[in-house]
Amino acid sequence: MKSLKVDSKDVGANYRLGVLHMLGLGCDVNMTKALQFFEVAKSDAHALNAIGVIYFIAPDVFETDPVKLF
């Protein structure tokens, strides 16, 4: 988290923190928090792939109410 204090939009730091939360490395598994980090880093292909993985293994993290989607 210290790296995000310097630059909160750092793609690499956000991607890596997302992976840590997605896999539960050093913290509890938290797909919602992982998705937040990946959304900031979505200009990175790896982050987009990770969003796809979350969509596949934990689709309930994404909003499903059609009114809120548009």
N, C-alpha and C positions, 0 to 999 in steps of 0.2 A: 504494500500500500504506500510505502514511502516514495516509490517511483511515480505514483499518480499525484502526489502532492506537488511535485516539480512540474509535471505536465499531465493534466487529467485526460487529455486526448491522445496520449501516446498509444499507438496501435499495438506495438509489441507487448507493452506492459499489460494492457487490457486483455489481449489474447491469452497471455500466460496466466493471468489471474482467473480468467474464465475457465481455463483448463483445470486449474487447481480446484475450483469450486465444482466443476462438472464431475471430476473424478474423486473428489473428497480427499485430496492430498493435503494433509496438514490442517484440514477443517472438515466440517460435515458436508455431505453432498447437498448442494443447493442449486438446482437447475434454474430457478428464477434469477438468482444473483449471477450465475454463469452467463445466462442469456443477456443480462444487462451489460456485462463486460464485453461480450461478443458483439452486441449491437453498436457499441462505440467503435469497435475495431472492424466493422464490416467492410472496410476498404481492403482488408487483407483476405486473400482467398482461403486461408486456413480457418479464419474466423467464420466465413460463410459456410464452410464445410461443417464446422462445429455446430452452427445453428441448424443445419440439416440433420445432424446426428441427434441433437436435442429434439427436433421435431419428430424424428423417427422413434426414439426411445421414451420420450416424455411429452407426448402431444398435449397433455393437459396444462402445460406451462403456457401455451399460446392462448390468446383470446379466441373464443369460439362463438361469441355472441355476434351475429351478423350486423347488428345495429352499430356496434362499436368498431367494426372492421373498416367502415367507410366514413 
